[in-house]
Amino acid sequence: MIPAMPPILVSYHYAKNHNTFVTKIIRAHADAGHSPVMIDSGAFSAFKIGAKIDIDAYIDFCKGFDGHPNVWGCVMLDVIGDWDASRRNLDYMLEAGVTPMPVLTIDCPLSVLDELKQVNKRICIAGGSMDFPGSKAAMCRRYRQAANDHPDCEFHGLAFVKVPEMYQVGLASVDSSSFCSGKRYATMQRFDWHTGTIKGHSYPNARAKITKIPDLWKYVTDCRVPKAHWQNKTESIKSVGFFSFSAAFAHVCQSLYARRHGVRYFLAINSAMPSYYWILCSAMNASDDFRSFDYPKALADLLRLKSYSKDDRVKATADAAAEAAARYDHAHKRREA
């Protein structure tokens, strides 16, 4: 079945703070069959801030989705750069009754894949976010060799979103949390359908360029963005501001493009999970050619959502997802025609 929305990756590191609400939203998403859902431990996010993931709590979270036909997989709790510790976690999860997607850590040789695919043929390869001279070429060689040596496996490049490389190295799927980056970096983002890349314009560069670049100006006007939201930095970087929506919309387009090129592009929804899932749905309620969306309406809908009770918020979000899924599927069929 062709998914009707971009695939979703949920990080337990962030989701645990909204556990009940997030679980309801993601279960509604999976139950409706909108798109595959991947459950990730969030080990790398936790590692960056010195936090720890409770493996037993994570196992319980994964069991809540165990056997669901639309859950692509639950990623094992790995230990960054430490295969021995990661292997112990993998064994512990297996003993607890969870069969996760194994993670090939950076220090782990490719020969271990013979063993890992006996656990699960969907395997994650870590290292996609590394950024030092030669790292991209090294990771591409690693992905390509893994895919060539194990054609019976589906490899997921954790945080590997390099274009065009991610379409050339045999990966079945990738993920990106940049979907939520508009506010974080105060950038306006737009997708270039000709190159398959996302163009970012940081503030104040975005402000200086908007009226001078015809395509950029058309994008802003088509989305009906109030002048204050691209001229005033405070307005632009609000959690529900245009930068947030533009990033979400750009990555919805990237996911649609990737789908046409045979790669599942999972949108990793992290720190502001409830709001960003709604922003995702709003961004997908775009124009028929997926080149603009109704920003004022999306903003008003999100502000109204925040006034709802939790149960009403879940229902409203599920309804928005259904509407968004129908439009996303329609856009895909138009582009395939």
C-alpha positions as CSV (number, residue, x, y, z in Angstrom):
1,M,0.0,0.0,0.0
2,I,1.3,3.5,-0.9
3,P,1.5,5.6,2.3
4,A,-0.8,8.6,2.4
5,M,1.6,10.8,4.5
6,P,5.3,11.1,5.0
7,P,6.7,8.3,7.2
8,I,7.0,9.4,10.9
9,L,9.9,8.8,13.3
10,V,9.1,9.3,17.0
11,S,12.0,9.7,19.4
12,Y,11.3,8.2,22.8
13,H,13.8,10.6,24.4
14,Y,11.3,13.4,23.6
15,A,8.0,11.5,23.6
16,K,8.4,10.2,27.1
17,N,7.7,13.8,28.3
18,H,4.3,13.7,26.6
19,N,3.8,10.0,26.9
20,T,0.0,9.6,27.0
21,F,-0.8,12.3,24.5
22,V,2.0,11.3,22.1
23,T,1.1,7.6,22.3
24,K,-2.5,8.4,21.4
25,I,-1.6,10.6,18.4
26,I,0.9,8.1,17.0
27,R,-1.4,5.1,17.6
28,A,-4.2,7.0,15.8
29,H,-1.7,7.7,13.0
30,A,-0.7,4.1,12.8
31,D,-4.2,2.7,13.2
32,A,-5.4,4.9,10.3
33,G,-2.6,3.5,8.1
34,H,-1.5,7.0,7.1
35,S,2.2,6.0,6.8
36,P,4.9,3.8,8.4
37,V,5.9,4.8,12.0
38,M,9.4,4.2,13.3
39,I,10.1,4.3,17.1
40,D,13.6,5.4,18.0
41,S,15.1,5.4,21.5
42,G,16.6,8.9,21.0
43,A,20.0,7.6,22.2
44,F,22.0,10.2,20.2
45,S,19.8,13.1,21.4
46,A,20.2,11.9,25.0
47,F,24.0,11.4,24.5
48,K,24.4,15.0,23.3
49,I,23.0,16.4,26.6
50,G,24.4,13.8,28.9
51,A,21.0,12.2,29.6
52,K,20.2,8.6,30.0
53,I,17.5,6.4,28.6
54,D,15.8,3.9,30.9
55,I,15.9,0.7,28.9
56,D,13.1,-0.9,30.8
57,A,10.8,2.1,30.2
58,Y,11.8,2.1,26.6
59,I,11.0,-1.5,26.2
60,D,7.5,-0.9,27.7
61,F,7.0,1.9,25.2
62,C,8.0,-0.3,22.3
63,K,5.7,-3.1,23.5
64,G,2.8,-0.7,23.2
65,F,3.3,-0.8,19.5
66,D,4.4,-4.5,19.2
67,G,3.0,-6.3,16.2
68,H,1.3,-3.2,14.8
69,P,1.2,-3.6,10.9
70,N,2.0,0.1,10.3
71,V,5.0,0.3,12.7
72,W,8.1,0.0,10.5
73,G,10.2,-0.9,13.5
74,C,11.4,-0.1,17.0
75,V,15.1,0.8,17.0
76,M,17.3,-0.8,19.7
77,L,18.7,1.3,22.4
78,D,22.3,1.7,21.3
79,V,25.3,3.2,23.1
80,I,27.0,5.8,20.9
81,G,30.3,4.5,19.6
82,D,30.3,1.4,21.8
83,W,29.3,-1.8,20.1
84,D,29.9,-4.1,23.1
85,A,27.5,-2.1,25.3
86,S,25.1,-1.8,22.4
87,R,25.1,-5.6,21.9
88,R,24.3,-6.1,25.6
89,N,21.3,-3.8,25.2
90,L,20.2,-5.7,22.1
91,D,20.4,-9.0,24.0
92,Y,18.4,-7.5,26.9
93,M,15.7,-6.2,24.6
94,L,15.4,-9.6,22.9
95,E,15.2,-11.4,26.2
96,A,12.4,-9.0,27.2
97,G,10.3,-10.0,24.2
98,V,11.1,-7.0,21.8
99,T,12.7,-7.6,18.4
100,P,14.1,-4.3,17.5
101,M,15.9,-3.0,14.5
102,P,19.6,-3.5,15.3
103,V,22.0,-0.5,15.0
104,L,25.4,-0.9,13.4
105,T,27.4,1.5,15.5
106,I,30.3,3.5,14.1
107,D,32.9,1.2,15.7
108,C,31.3,-2.0,14.5
109,P,32.7,-3.8,11.4
110,L,30.3,-4.6,8.6
111,S,31.0,-8.3,9.2
112,V,28.6,-8.1,12.2
113,L,25.7,-7.7,9.7
114,D,25.7,-11.5,9.1
115,E,24.7,-11.8,12.8
116,L,22.4,-8.8,13.0
117,K,20.2,-9.8,10.1
118,Q,19.3,-13.0,11.9
119,V,17.6,-10.7,14.4
120,N,15.9,-8.3,12.0
121,K,16.5,-7.6,8.3
122,R,15.7,-4.0,8.8
123,I,19.0,-2.6,10.2
124,C,20.0,1.0,11.1
125,I,23.5,2.2,10.3
126,A,24.8,5.0,12.6
127,G,27.1,7.8,11.6
128,G,25.0,9.8,9.1
129,S,25.2,13.0,11.1
130,M,29.0,13.0,11.2
131,D,30.5,16.2,9.7
132,F,34.3,16.2,9.3
133,P,36.5,16.0,6.2
134,G,36.0,12.7,4.4
135,S,33.1,11.6,6.6
136,K,30.4,11.7,3.9
137,A,32.5,9.7,1.4
138,A,33.4,7.1,4.2
139,M,29.7,6.7,5.1
140,C,28.7,6.3,1.5
141,R,31.2,3.5,1.0
142,R,29.9,1.9,4.2
143,Y,26.2,2.1,3.1
144,R,27.0,0.9,-0.4
145,Q,29.0,-2.1,0.7
146,A,26.3,-3.1,3.2
147,A,23.7,-2.9,0.6
148,N,25.8,-4.8,-2.0
149,D,26.7,-7.6,0.4
150,H,23.3,-8.0,1.9
151,P,20.6,-7.4,-0.8
152,D,18.1,-9.2,1.4
153,C,18.2,-6.4,4.0
154,E,16.7,-3.0,4.2
155,F,19.2,-0.4,5.6
156,H,18.2,2.8,7.3
157,G,20.7,5.6,7.3
158,L,20.3,7.3,10.7
159,A,20.3,11.1,10.2
160,F,21.8,10.7,6.7
161,V,20.1,13.3,4.5
162,K,22.8,14.1,1.9
163,V,21.4,14.8,-1.6
164,P,21.9,13.2,-4.0
165,E,24.0,10.6,-2.1
166,M,21.1,9.2,-0.1
167,Y,19.5,8.0,-3.4
168,Q,22.7,6.4,-4.7
169,V,24.0,4.2,-1.9
170,G,21.3,1.5,-1.6
171,L,19.5,2.8,1.5
172,A,15.9,1.9,1.9
173,S,15.2,4.8,4.3
174,V,16.6,7.8,6.1
175,D,15.4,10.2,8.7
176,S,15.7,13.9,9.4
177,S,14.9,16.0,12.5
178,S,15.5,19.2,10.4
179,F,11.7,19.1,9.9
180,C,11.6,20.9,13.2
181,S,14.5,23.2,12.6
182,G,12.8,26.4,11.3
183,K,12.5,28.0,14.7
184,R,15.8,26.5,16.1
185,Y,17.9,28.2,13.4
186,A,15.6,31.1,12.4
187,T,15.6,30.0,8.8
188,M,13.0,30.2,6.1
189,Q,13.2,27.0,4.1
190,R,11.8,26.0,0.7
191,F,12.1,22.9,-1.4
192,D,13.6,23.1,-4.9
193,W,11.8,20.5,-7.1
194,H,14.5,20.8,-9.8
195,T,17.4,19.8,-7.6
196,G,15.6,17.8,-4.9
197,T,17.3,20.0,-2.2
198,I,16.0,22.3,0.5
199,K,17.2,25.9,0.3
200,G,17.6,27.7,3.6
201,H,17.5,31.5,4.1
202,S,18.6,32.6,7.6
203,Y,17.4,35.8,9.2
204,P,18.3,38.6,8.3
205,N,19.3,37.2,4.9
206,A,15.8,36.0,4.3
207,R,14.4,39.5,5.0
208,A,16.9,41.1,2.6
209,K,16.3,38.5,-0.2
210,I,12.5,38.0,-0.1
211,T,11.5,40.9,-2.3
212,K,14.6,40.5,-4.6
213,I,14.3,36.9,-5.6
214,P,11.2,36.3,-7.7
215,D,10.7,32.6,-6.7
216,L,11.2,33.5,-3.0
217,W,8.8,36.4,-3.2
218,K,6.2,34.3,-5.0
219,Y,6.5,31.6,-2.4
220,V,5.9,34.1,0.5
221,T,3.0,35.8,-1.3
222,D,1.4,32.5,-2.4
223,C,1.5,31.3,1.3
224,R,-0.1,34.6,2.3
225,V,2.5,35.4,4.9
226,P,1.9,38.7,6.8
227,K,4.7,41.2,6.3
228,A,5.5,41.2,10.1
229,H,6.3,37.5,10.0
230,W,9.2,37.9,7.6
231,Q,10.3,41.4,8.6
232,N,10.2,41.0,12.3
233,K,12.5,38.4,13.8
234,T,10.5,37.9,17.0
235,E,7.4,37.1,15.0
236,S,9.3,34.8,12.6
237,I,10.9,32.6,15.2
238,K,7.8,32.0,17.3
239,S,7.2,28.3,17.8
240,V,4.2,28.7,15.5
241,G,5.8,31.2,13.2
242,F,6.5,31.1,9.5
243,F,10.0,29.7,9.9
244,S,8.5,26.6,11.7
245,F,5.9,26.1,9.0
246,S,8.2,26.7,6.1
247,A,10.6,24.1,7.4
248,A,7.8,21.6,7.9
249,F,6.5,22.2,4.4
250,A,9.9,21.9,2.8
251,H,10.5,18.5,4.4
252,V,7.0,17.3,3.4
253,C,8.0,18.1,-0.1
254,Q,11.4,16.4,0.4
255,S,9.6,13.3,1.6
256,L,7.3,13.3,-1.4
257,Y,10.4,13.6,-3.7
258,A,12.2,10.8,-1.9
259,R,9.2,8.6,-2.2
260,R,9.3,9.0,-6.0
261,H,13.0,8.0,-5.8
262,G,12.4,4.8,-3.8
263,V,13.6,6.0,-0.4
264,R,11.4,6.4,2.7
265,Y,12.2,9.8,4.2
266,F,11.1,9.6,7.9
267,L,10.3,13.0,9.5
268,A,11.7,12.8,13.0
269,I,9.3,14.7,15.3
270,N,11.1,15.6,18.5
271,S,11.0,18.2,21.2
272,A,7.6,19.8,20.5
273,M,5.9,16.6,19.4
274,P,2.2,17.6,19.6
275,S,2.6,21.0,18.0
276,Y,4.9,19.7,15.2
277,Y,2.7,16.8,14.3
278,W,-0.1,19.4,13.8
279,I,2.2,21.6,11.8
280,L,3.0,18.6,9.7
281,C,-0.6,18.1,8.9
282,S,-1.2,21.8,8.3
283,A,1.8,21.9,5.9
284,M,0.4,19.1,3.9
285,N,-2.9,20.9,3.4
286,A,-1.1,22.7,0.7
287,S,-1.9,23.8,-2.9
288,D,-2.6,21.1,-5.4
289,D,0.9,21.3,-6.8
290,F,2.5,21.3,-3.4
291,R,4.3,24.6,-3.9
292,S,2.5,26.7,-1.2
293,F,0.2,26.4,1.8
294,D,-2.3,28.7,3.6
295,Y,-0.1,30.0,6.4
296,P,-2.7,32.3,8.1
297,K,-5.2,29.4,8.3
298,A,-2.6,27.0,9.5
299,L,-1.5,29.4,12.2
300,A,-5.0,30.1,13.4
301,D,-5.8,26.4,13.5
302,L,-2.8,25.6,15.6
303,L,-3.5,28.4,18.1
304,R,-7.1,27.1,18.4
305,L,-5.8,23.6,18.9
306,K,-3.8,24.7,22.0
307,S,-7.0,25.8,23.7
308,Y,-8.5,22.3,23.5
309,S,-8.6,19.7,26.2
310,K,-6.2,16.8,25.6
311,D,-8.9,14.4,24.4
312,D,-10.3,17.0,22.0
313,R,-6.8,17.8,20.9
314,V,-6.2,14.2,20.0
315,K,-9.4,13.9,18.0
316,A,-8.8,17.2,16.2
317,T,-5.3,16.1,15.4
318,A,-6.5,12.8,14.0
319,D,-9.1,14.6,11.9
320,A,-6.4,16.9,10.6
321,A,-4.1,14.0,9.8
322,A,-6.9,12.3,7.8
323,E,-7.5,15.5,5.7
324,A,-3.8,15.9,5.2
325,A,-3.3,12.3,4.2
326,A,-5.9,12.6,1.5
327,R,-4.2,15.7,0.0
328,Y,-0.8,14.2,0.2
329,D,-1.9,11.1,-1.6
330,H,-3.7,13.3,-4.2
331,A,-0.5,15.3,-4.8
332,H,1.6,12.1,-5.2
333,K,-0.8,10.7,-7.8
334,R,-0.7,14.0,-9.7
335,R,3.1,14.0,-9.8
336,E,3.1,10.3,-10.9
337,A,0.7,11.0,-13.7
